[in-house]
Amino acid sequence: MTACSMRYSKSRQFDTIASNLSCGSKPLSLVTRHGFLRFWMWAVVLCALFVVHPVARAAEGIEIVQAHLEPGDEGYRLSATYAFDLTHGLEEALARGIPLYFTTDVEISRPRWYWFDEKTIRASQTARISYNVLTRQYRASTIGSLQQNFSSLDDALTLIKRPSRWEVAPRNALKSGETYNVAIHVELDVTQLPKPFQVNALNNADWRLSSDWKLFNFRVEGR
């Protein structure tokens, strides 16, 4: 096939595709047009919820103000305090009924001079905050516990920023007299969102809210 005939063949293919997409002899079916309509409706909703607001953006980070372990009768509990602000996009999503989830991850390891650190404990806890449009109240809770109602967003965020102490290791999991490395990390957990919103949230800077790993040592006193 000559170069001239190949160009002619490709030109005919493009003409055929353009003809099929036009409103000429082969119009789109009613079902297809309805499908496109539904697609664009969802696209408009998602764009409205995940639009970036560069002017009103807050700092993209969570600061772990303090964190330490406390021994108890049944185990070791984490006490932590966080500081952060929600972006305008997150506040808007919350006001539209989309819940926000914050997950705290804790890793406890025992250092060994002759080998890699021994990973002893991994624990996580997720807190949820939502807004009820009908009652105009915010709800906050840790997963698996009772929800609490709040009249303002700041009050609801207090439960997220200053969570109750929670057990990260049972009493017999750590050896007496040993010193352990503790690492803690907290983030806005977009994997907990409804499926249609996860892809957009992952690609939207408004939804990137997390902390650096905070490290500290904990020595187990003799019992």
C-alpha positions as CSV (number, residue, x, y, z in Angstrom):
1,M,0.0,0.0,0.0
2,T,1.5,3.4,-1.0
3,A,1.8,6.3,1.4
4,C,-0.8,8.2,-0.5
5,S,-3.3,5.4,-0.2
6,M,-2.6,5.0,3.5
7,R,-3.3,8.7,4.1
8,Y,-6.5,8.3,2.2
9,S,-7.5,5.3,4.2
10,K,-6.9,7.0,7.5
11,S,-8.8,10.1,6.3
12,R,-11.7,7.9,5.5
13,Q,-11.6,6.4,9.0
14,F,-11.7,9.8,10.7
15,D,-14.6,10.8,8.4
16,T,-16.5,7.7,9.4
17,I,-16.0,8.3,13.1
18,A,-17.0,11.9,12.8
19,S,-20.1,10.9,10.9
20,N,-21.1,8.4,13.5
21,L,-20.8,11.0,16.3
22,S,-22.7,13.6,14.4
23,C,-26.5,14.0,14.4
24,G,-26.7,12.9,10.8
25,S,-27.8,9.5,9.5
26,K,-26.7,7.7,12.8
27,P,-28.0,9.7,15.7
28,L,-27.2,8.7,19.3
29,S,-30.0,6.5,20.8
30,L,-32.3,8.0,23.5
31,V,-30.8,5.5,26.1
32,T,-27.2,6.7,25.2
33,R,-28.2,10.3,25.5
34,H,-29.8,9.7,28.9
35,G,-26.6,7.9,30.0
36,F,-24.6,11.0,29.0
37,L,-27.0,13.2,30.9
38,R,-26.7,11.1,34.1
39,F,-22.9,11.2,33.7
40,W,-22.7,14.9,33.5
41,M,-25.1,15.4,36.4
42,W,-22.8,13.3,38.6
43,A,-19.8,15.2,37.2
44,V,-21.4,18.6,38.2
45,V,-22.1,17.3,41.8
46,L,-18.6,16.0,42.3
47,C,-17.0,19.1,40.9
48,A,-19.1,21.2,43.3
49,L,-18.0,19.2,46.3
50,F,-14.4,18.8,45.4
51,V,-13.6,22.2,43.9
52,V,-10.3,23.7,45.1
53,H,-10.5,27.0,47.0
54,P,-7.0,28.4,46.8
55,V,-7.8,31.6,48.7
56,A,-9.6,30.0,51.7
57,R,-7.2,27.1,52.0
58,A,-5.9,26.2,55.5
59,A,-2.5,24.7,56.2
60,E,-2.3,21.2,54.7
61,G,-1.2,19.4,57.9
62,I,-2.0,18.0,61.3
63,E,0.3,18.8,64.1
64,I,0.6,16.2,66.9
65,V,1.0,18.6,69.8
66,Q,1.7,15.9,72.4
67,A,1.6,12.1,72.6
68,H,2.6,9.6,75.3
69,L,1.6,6.2,76.7
70,E,0.1,5.7,80.1
71,P,0.1,2.3,81.9
72,G,-3.2,1.0,83.2
73,D,-4.5,-2.0,85.0
74,E,-5.5,-3.7,81.7
75,G,-3.0,-2.2,79.2
76,Y,-1.2,0.8,77.9
77,R,-3.3,3.8,76.6
78,L,-2.4,6.5,74.2
79,S,-2.9,10.1,75.2
80,A,-2.6,12.5,72.3
81,T,-3.6,16.0,71.2
82,Y,-3.8,17.3,67.6
83,A,-4.0,20.7,66.1
84,F,-5.4,21.4,62.6
85,D,-7.9,23.5,60.6
86,L,-10.3,22.2,58.0
87,T,-10.1,23.7,54.5
88,H,-13.1,25.5,53.0
89,G,-13.6,22.5,50.7
90,L,-13.8,20.1,53.7
91,E,-16.2,22.3,55.6
92,E,-18.4,22.6,52.5
93,A,-18.4,18.8,52.0
94,L,-19.3,18.3,55.6
95,A,-22.2,20.8,55.3
96,R,-23.5,18.8,52.3
97,G,-23.7,15.6,54.4
98,I,-20.4,13.9,53.6
99,P,-18.8,12.5,56.8
100,L,-15.1,13.0,57.5
101,Y,-13.0,10.2,59.0
102,F,-9.7,10.7,60.9
103,T,-7.6,7.6,61.5
104,T,-4.7,7.4,64.1
105,D,-2.1,4.7,63.6
106,V,0.3,3.6,66.3
107,E,3.4,1.4,66.0
108,I,5.4,0.2,68.9
109,S,8.7,-1.5,68.3
110,R,11.6,-2.7,70.4
111,P,15.1,-1.7,69.2
112,R,17.7,-4.5,68.8
113,W,21.4,-3.6,68.3
114,Y,22.0,-6.8,66.3
115,W,19.1,-6.7,63.9
116,F,16.1,-4.7,62.7
117,D,13.7,-3.3,65.3
118,E,11.2,-5.8,66.6
119,K,7.7,-4.7,65.5
120,T,5.7,-5.5,68.6
121,I,2.3,-3.7,68.4
122,R,0.2,-2.0,65.7
123,A,-3.0,-0.3,66.6
124,S,-5.4,2.1,64.9
125,Q,-8.5,4.1,65.8
126,T,-10.9,6.0,63.5
127,A,-13.0,8.9,64.5
128,R,-16.0,10.2,62.5
129,I,-17.6,13.6,62.2
130,S,-20.7,14.4,60.3
131,Y,-23.4,17.0,60.0
132,N,-27.2,16.4,60.1
133,V,-28.9,18.9,57.8
134,L,-32.3,18.3,59.4
135,T,-31.3,18.9,63.0
136,R,-28.5,21.3,62.1
137,Q,-26.2,19.5,64.5
138,Y,-22.8,17.9,64.2
139,R,-22.1,14.4,65.3
140,A,-18.7,13.0,66.4
141,S,-17.6,9.7,67.7
142,T,-14.9,7.0,67.5
143,I,-15.9,4.0,65.4
144,G,-17.7,1.5,67.7
145,S,-18.7,4.1,70.3
146,L,-21.8,6.2,70.8
147,Q,-22.2,9.4,68.9
148,Q,-22.2,12.7,70.6
149,N,-24.2,15.7,69.2
150,F,-22.7,19.2,69.0
151,S,-24.2,22.6,68.0
152,S,-21.0,23.9,66.4
153,L,-18.2,22.5,64.2
154,D,-15.5,23.7,66.6
155,D,-17.1,21.8,69.5
156,A,-17.4,18.6,67.4
157,L,-13.8,18.9,66.3
158,T,-12.7,18.9,69.9
159,L,-13.4,15.2,70.1
160,I,-11.2,14.7,67.1
161,K,-8.4,16.9,68.3
162,R,-8.4,15.8,71.9
163,P,-9.6,12.2,71.8
164,S,-10.2,10.1,74.9
165,R,-7.3,7.9,75.9
166,W,-7.5,4.5,74.2
167,E,-5.7,1.2,74.7
168,V,-3.0,0.5,72.1
169,A,-1.4,-2.5,73.8
170,P,-2.5,-5.1,76.4
171,R,-0.6,-5.3,79.7
172,N,1.4,-8.4,78.9
173,A,2.5,-7.3,75.4
174,L,5.4,-5.2,76.6
175,K,8.3,-6.5,78.6
176,S,9.1,-5.0,82.0
177,G,12.4,-3.0,82.0
178,E,12.5,-2.7,78.2
179,T,12.5,0.6,76.3
180,Y,10.2,0.8,73.2
181,N,10.0,3.2,70.2
182,V,6.6,4.5,69.7
183,A,5.4,6.1,66.4
184,I,2.1,7.8,65.9
185,H,0.5,9.2,62.7
186,V,-2.9,10.7,62.1
187,E,-4.6,11.5,58.8
188,L,-7.9,12.3,57.1
189,D,-8.9,8.8,55.9
190,V,-10.4,9.2,52.4
191,T,-10.7,5.4,52.1
192,Q,-13.6,5.5,54.4
193,L,-15.6,7.9,52.1
194,P,-18.5,6.6,49.9
195,K,-17.0,5.0,46.8
196,P,-18.1,7.7,44.3
197,F,-16.1,10.3,46.2
198,Q,-12.9,8.4,46.8
199,V,-11.2,9.0,43.5
200,N,-11.9,12.7,43.4
201,A,-10.8,13.1,47.1
202,L,-7.5,11.3,46.4
203,N,-6.7,13.8,43.6
204,N,-7.9,16.9,45.4
205,A,-5.4,18.9,47.5
206,D,-8.2,20.0,49.9
207,W,-8.5,16.4,51.1
208,R,-4.8,15.8,51.8
209,L,-4.7,16.4,55.6
210,S,-2.2,14.3,57.6
211,S,0.6,14.5,60.1
212,D,4.2,13.5,60.1
213,W,5.1,10.5,62.1
214,K,5.8,11.5,65.7
215,L,8.4,9.4,67.5
216,F,9.1,9.0,71.2
217,N,10.4,6.4,73.6
218,F,8.5,4.6,76.3
219,R,10.2,2.6,79.1
220,V,8.1,-0.1,80.8
221,E,8.6,0.1,84.5
222,G,8.9,-3.0,86.7
223,R,5.6,-4.5,87.9
